[in-house]
Amino acid sequence: MKNKNEVLGVITARGGSKSILQKSIALCAGKPLLFYTVEAGKQAKNITRLIISTDDEEMADVARSYGAEVPFIRPSELAQDMTPDLPVFQHALKVLKEKEGYIPDVVVHLRPTTPLKKASDIDAGIQLLIGNHEATSVRSVCEPLHTPFKMYSLDEQSGFLKPLLTKEFPEVFEQYSEPYNMPRQLLPTVWRHSGYVDVIRPNTILKGNSMSGNKILPLYFERWRDIDIDSQIELDLAEKIIEKLKEEGKEVWD
C-alpha cells in the first residue's frame, strides 16, 4: 500500500558521459545500467511517482520502456560535466508545478550510476524523513574505506604534510599524539556520503537552495552495495555482483 505522502522519485541521467560512453544505458549483466535504478524505484512501496530527468532522447526512451515517466527533456545547459544536482532538481520541480500543478511532499534522488540499490532501503530513507519533521534530508552513508584520521592536507608554505582533522577532533589528538599512526579501531567512526539514495524535502531544494539542508539524517546500508560507476572497472564489478545474486535466485533490489 502506497504511503499517503506524495513521493517523487527522480532518476538523473545525462547523455554526455565521458568515462563510459552513454554510461547510464551501458550494458550491465545484460540490461542497461538505468534498468536497475528504475526497477528499484518501482519496487519501493513509498514512491508514488517515478520520473527521469535527462537531456538524452535515447535514455528517455530506455527509461520509458522500463516504466519510468519522461514528463520533460532536461535543457542541455543543465546537463554539462560540471552541472551540480541543485539546478537539475529545481528545474524538475518547477516544470512539474508549472505544467501539471504537481507538488510532491518528498523527493528521492536516484542515480543510475549506483545500480545496487535495495528497494527497502529507499523506503527506509523515505520513512526516516517523513518521521522527523525537523529533518531537511536523509543521506545514505557508510564507513569510508580509509579513515580520514590517516589523511593529510599540504602546508603550502613549508611543503610538509599536516594531519587533516586536528581542528575537528582536538580531543582525539590530545588522547593520541599521532592518531594517524594508531590502529583504525581506536579512532572515532566517521561516515562518508554515498550516492546510493538521497531523500529531500522540496522546500530544502526550492527555498533553501540546497540538496541537503543542515539537518541531515543518516541512512545506513550494506557497504558492498556502495558501487558508483565511473569506469569500466566499477561496471564490471557491479556486473559480477548482479550475476552472483541471480545465481542465488535473487534480484539486486530485493
C-alpha positions as CSV (number, residue, x, y, z in Angstrom):
1,M,0.0,0.0,0.0
2,K,1.4,3.4,-1.0
3,N,2.3,6.0,1.6
4,K,-0.2,8.8,1.9
5,N,2.5,11.3,1.1
6,E,3.3,12.2,-2.5
7,V,6.8,10.9,-3.0
8,L,8.6,11.7,-6.3
9,G,11.5,9.6,-7.4
10,V,13.8,11.4,-9.8
11,I,16.4,9.5,-11.8
12,T,19.1,11.8,-13.1
13,A,20.9,10.7,-16.3
14,R,22.7,12.8,-18.8
15,G,23.9,11.9,-22.2
16,G,27.4,13.4,-22.2
17,S,29.3,11.0,-20.0
18,K,33.0,10.8,-21.0
19,S,34.3,8.0,-18.7
20,I,31.9,5.5,-20.4
21,L,30.0,6.5,-23.5
22,Q,26.3,6.8,-22.7
23,K,27.1,5.4,-19.3
24,S,23.6,5.3,-17.9
25,I,22.5,2.9,-20.6
26,A,25.7,0.9,-20.9
27,L,25.0,-2.8,-20.6
28,C,25.5,-4.4,-17.2
29,A,24.6,-8.1,-16.7
30,G,22.6,-8.0,-19.9
31,K,20.5,-4.9,-19.0
32,P,21.1,-1.1,-19.5
33,L,22.5,0.3,-16.3
34,L,19.5,2.5,-16.0
35,F,17.2,-0.5,-15.6
36,Y,18.3,-1.4,-12.1
37,T,17.5,2.0,-10.7
38,V,14.2,2.2,-12.5
39,E,13.3,-1.3,-11.1
40,A,14.4,-0.4,-7.6
41,G,12.2,2.8,-7.7
42,K,9.3,0.8,-9.0
43,Q,9.7,-1.8,-6.2
44,A,9.9,0.8,-3.5
45,K,6.5,0.9,-1.8
46,N,6.6,4.5,-0.8
47,I,7.5,6.1,-4.1
48,T,4.2,7.3,-5.7
49,R,5.7,8.7,-9.0
50,L,8.9,7.8,-10.8
51,I,10.4,10.1,-13.5
52,I,13.7,10.6,-15.3
53,S,15.4,13.9,-15.8
54,T,17.6,13.6,-18.9
55,D,18.7,15.6,-21.9
56,D,19.1,12.5,-24.0
57,E,16.3,11.1,-26.1
58,E,17.7,7.6,-26.2
59,M,18.0,7.4,-22.4
60,A,14.5,8.8,-22.1
61,D,13.2,6.0,-24.4
62,V,15.0,3.3,-22.4
63,A,13.7,4.7,-19.1
64,R,10.1,4.9,-20.5
65,S,10.4,1.3,-21.8
66,Y,11.1,0.0,-18.3
67,G,8.3,2.1,-16.6
68,A,9.6,5.5,-15.7
69,E,7.8,8.7,-16.8
70,V,9.5,11.2,-19.0
71,P,7.5,14.4,-18.4
72,F,10.1,16.7,-19.9
73,I,13.5,16.7,-21.6
74,R,16.2,18.5,-19.5
75,P,17.8,21.5,-21.1
76,S,21.3,20.9,-22.4
77,E,22.7,23.7,-20.2
78,L,21.7,21.6,-17.2
79,A,23.5,18.6,-18.4
80,Q,27.1,19.7,-18.6
81,D,30.1,18.0,-17.0
82,M,30.2,20.4,-14.1
83,T,26.4,20.9,-13.6
84,P,25.6,20.3,-9.9
85,D,22.5,18.5,-8.8
86,L,20.7,21.5,-7.3
87,P,19.6,23.3,-10.5
88,V,18.6,20.0,-12.1
89,F,16.2,19.3,-9.2
90,Q,15.0,22.9,-9.1
91,H,14.2,22.7,-12.8
92,A,12.3,19.4,-12.4
93,L,10.2,20.6,-9.5
94,K,9.4,24.0,-11.2
95,V,8.4,22.3,-14.6
96,L,6.1,19.8,-12.9
97,K,4.4,22.5,-10.9
98,E,4.0,24.8,-13.9
99,K,2.9,22.1,-16.4
100,E,0.8,19.9,-14.1
101,G,0.3,21.7,-10.7
102,Y,2.2,18.8,-9.2
103,I,3.9,19.4,-5.9
104,P,5.4,16.4,-4.1
105,D,5.9,16.1,-0.3
106,V,9.2,14.3,-0.6
107,V,11.8,14.0,-3.4
108,V,14.1,11.0,-3.8
109,H,17.3,11.3,-5.7
110,L,18.0,8.1,-7.6
111,R,21.3,7.9,-9.5
112,P,21.5,5.3,-12.3
113,T,25.3,5.0,-11.6
114,T,24.6,3.3,-8.3
115,P,22.8,0.1,-9.6
116,L,22.9,-2.0,-6.4
117,K,20.1,-0.1,-4.7
118,K,17.8,-2.0,-2.4
119,A,14.1,-1.1,-2.6
120,S,13.6,-1.4,1.1
121,D,16.5,1.0,1.7
122,I,14.7,3.6,-0.4
123,D,11.6,3.0,1.6
124,A,13.5,3.3,4.9
125,G,15.0,6.6,3.8
126,I,11.6,8.0,2.9
127,Q,10.2,6.9,6.3
128,L,13.1,8.5,8.1
129,L,12.4,11.9,6.6
130,I,8.6,11.7,6.9
131,G,9.0,10.6,10.6
132,N,11.2,13.6,11.6
133,H,9.7,17.0,10.9
134,E,12.9,18.8,11.7
135,A,15.0,16.9,9.2
136,T,15.7,18.6,5.9
137,S,17.0,15.5,4.2
138,V,18.2,11.9,4.5
139,R,21.6,10.9,3.1
140,S,22.9,7.4,2.6
141,V,26.2,6.9,4.4
142,C,28.7,4.2,5.0
143,E,32.0,3.9,6.7
144,P,34.8,5.1,4.4
145,L,37.3,2.5,3.2
146,H,40.1,4.6,4.7
147,T,39.6,6.8,7.8
148,P,40.3,10.5,7.3
149,F,42.4,10.4,10.5
150,K,45.0,8.9,8.3
151,M,44.7,11.7,5.7
152,Y,46.6,14.9,5.3
153,S,46.5,18.3,3.8
154,L,49.5,20.1,2.4
155,D,51.1,23.1,4.1
156,E,51.8,25.3,1.1
157,Q,54.4,27.3,3.0
158,S,56.5,24.5,4.4
159,G,55.7,21.9,1.8
160,F,55.1,19.4,4.6
161,L,52.0,17.2,5.2
162,K,49.8,18.1,8.2
163,P,47.1,15.9,9.7
164,L,43.7,16.7,8.3
165,L,41.4,16.6,11.3
166,T,43.3,18.4,14.1
167,K,40.6,21.2,14.4
168,E,37.6,18.9,14.1
169,F,38.7,16.4,16.7
170,P,41.1,18.1,19.1
171,E,40.2,15.6,21.8
172,V,41.5,12.7,19.7
173,F,44.8,14.5,19.1
174,E,45.0,15.1,22.9
175,Q,44.5,11.4,23.6
176,Y,46.8,10.2,20.8
177,S,49.6,12.4,19.9
178,E,49.7,10.8,16.4
179,P,46.3,9.3,15.7
180,Y,47.4,8.8,12.0
181,N,49.8,6.2,13.4
182,M,47.2,4.4,15.5
183,P,45.1,1.3,14.7
184,R,41.9,2.3,12.9
185,Q,39.8,0.5,15.5
186,L,40.9,3.1,18.2
187,L,39.7,6.1,16.2
188,P,36.2,7.6,16.1
189,T,33.8,6.3,13.4
190,V,33.1,8.8,10.7
191,W,30.7,8.4,7.8
192,R,31.0,9.1,4.1
193,H,28.1,10.4,2.0
194,S,27.3,7.9,-0.8
195,G,25.4,8.4,-4.0
196,Y,23.2,5.4,-3.1
197,V,20.0,7.1,-2.1
198,D,19.1,10.7,-1.0
199,V,15.7,11.8,0.2
200,I,15.0,15.6,0.4
201,R,12.1,17.9,1.2
202,P,11.1,20.1,-1.8
203,N,11.4,23.3,0.3
204,T,15.0,22.4,1.0
205,I,15.6,22.4,-2.7
206,L,13.4,25.3,-3.8
207,K,13.6,27.7,-0.8
208,G,16.8,26.6,0.9
209,N,18.7,26.3,-2.4
210,S,20.3,23.1,-1.1
211,M,20.2,19.4,-1.8
212,S,20.5,18.6,1.9
213,G,19.9,21.5,4.2
214,N,21.7,21.3,7.6
215,K,19.6,18.8,9.4
216,I,20.6,15.6,7.7
217,L,19.5,12.1,8.9
218,P,21.8,9.1,8.1
219,L,20.6,6.1,6.1
220,Y,22.9,3.2,6.8
221,F,23.2,0.4,4.2
222,E,25.3,-2.6,3.3
223,R,28.7,-1.3,2.2
224,W,29.0,-3.9,-0.6
225,R,26.2,-2.1,-2.4
226,D,28.2,1.1,-2.5
227,I,29.4,1.0,-6.1
228,D,29.2,4.2,-8.1
229,I,30.0,3.6,-11.8
230,D,32.7,5.9,-13.0
231,S,34.8,3.5,-15.1
232,Q,34.7,0.1,-16.8
233,I,36.2,-1.4,-13.6
234,E,33.2,-0.5,-11.5
235,L,30.9,-1.5,-14.2
236,D,32.5,-5.0,-14.4
237,L,32.4,-5.3,-10.6
238,A,28.7,-4.4,-10.5
239,E,28.0,-6.9,-13.2
240,K,29.7,-9.7,-11.3
241,I,27.7,-8.9,-8.2
242,I,24.4,-8.9,-10.1
243,E,25.2,-12.1,-11.8
244,K,26.2,-13.7,-8.5
245,L,22.9,-12.7,-7.0
246,K,21.0,-14.1,-10.0
247,E,22.7,-17.4,-9.5
248,E,21.4,-17.4,-5.9
249,G,17.9,-16.7,-7.2
250,K,17.9,-13.1,-6.0
251,E,17.4,-9.7,-7.6
252,V,19.7,-6.8,-6.7
253,W,16.8,-4.7,-5.5
254,D,15.4,-7.4,-3.1
